[in-house]
Amino acid sequence: MKKILVTGGLGFIGSHVVVELQNSEFEVVIIDDLSNTNVEVLDNIEKITNIKPQFFQIDLRKKELVQDFFKNNQLDGVIHFAASKAVGESVEKPLDYYENNINALVYLLQEMDKNNIDNFIFSSSCTVYGQADELPITENAPVKIAESPYGNTKQIGEEIIQDSCKAYGFNAIALRYFNPIGAHESTNIGELPLGVPQNLIPFVTQTAAGIRKELSVFGDDYPTLDGTAIRDYIHVVDLAKAHVSALQRLLKKENKDNFEFFNIGTGKGTSVLEIVQTFEKVTGKKLNYKIVDRRPGDITAAYADTTKANIELNWKAEETLEAALLSAWKWQQKQTNKE
Ligand code: UD1
C-alpha cells in the first residue's frame, strides 16, 4: 500500500481527497494544524471509509516539527493543501500569508529532497490567470499579476515547485482549481466556513437556512448575459478524484515533464443569478437576495478548458451543478440541526 501525506487533510478539499485516496487503496497520513477546521473531521472521514487515517497536529511553519515528522515517516507522495485562503485577510496581513503559505511549502520540499521522497501535488488556483483574455481558459493562458497576496502565494508556490523539480529531480503536479463547491453525499464532511462566509455557495446555503438575512449579489452590470459574474463551479468530490488521478500519473511515471499543471473545472460557466435560480429549483427554497455594487478585485468571467486534464489525467468532472448545490444544502441542513 502506498503511503501518502495529506497536509491540510482535515480541511474542506483535503478531507474529500483523503476519502477518495482511502477508497483507492492508499494509506493516508494527515498533517493539519486545526487552524480552520476541527478534529471531529477525522471521525467523520472514518464514518465514510471505515478507516481512521493517521493524524498529526503540526504547524508546518515549525521547521523542526516538519523535520521530525519526515524522519519518522516513510512516504510515497505528498499532497499539499495546508494554507491560508481568505483573499481579503491576505490583503490586510500579507506577511502572515507569505509566512504560512510559502514557508510551509519550502520546508516540505526541503524534507522531501532530504528524505528522497518523490511525487508532490500542489493545490493551486485559477486565480493565477486573473481575468483571462480568452474563454474558456486553457493552461496556455498567461499567468497575470496577482490581485492579492493570497493569489500571489499560489503563483510563487508554483514557481518554487518548478525550480525545485528542476534542481532536485522530483516530480510534481499543480492543480489549478476553479470554484470548488458541495459536500460528500454522506453529509459527513463538507465546508465549515469560520464566521461570515466570503464565498458564494456557503453564503447562499446559510441564507436559505435563515442564518443570514439575504445574499448580496455583487454587481449586475458585468458584460454577461444577465449582468452577473460567471464562474466554473465544480463539485468537490469531482475535484478530489482529480487528485487521485494526478497522483497515479506520478506514481506510474506517466508525466511528460517533472512539473506539470492542469485546470480542474467543469468547463461550464454559471452566473451568480443562475446559481440562485438553480439553488431555488433543486431545494424548493426561496432565496432572499439583493443586487449590490461589485466586489473589488472580482473578475467578470472564468471557466476552464479542461481538455488537458481530460486527456492527460484521464479525468472528467461528472457531477451536475444541481447535484453539487443539493449536496451543499443537505450539508448545511445537517449543520443547522446540530446547533
Ligand atoms: C474566490 C477568490 C479566489 C479563491 C476562491 C476560493 C476573490 C476575489 N477570489 O474566488 O481567489 O481562489 O474564492 O474558493 O475573493 N458573490 C456574490 N455574493 C457573495 C459572494 C460571492 O455575488 O456573497 C459572487 C462573486 O462576486 C463571484 C461569485 O459569486 O462572482 C463567486 O464568488 P466566490 O465564491 O467568492 O469565488 P471567487 O471570487 O470566484
Residues whose N, C-alpha, C, O or C-beta is under 5 A from the ligand:
A	BS01	UD1	V87 S125 T127 Q198 N199 L200 I201 F203 S216 V217 F218 A229 R231 V272 R295 G297 D298
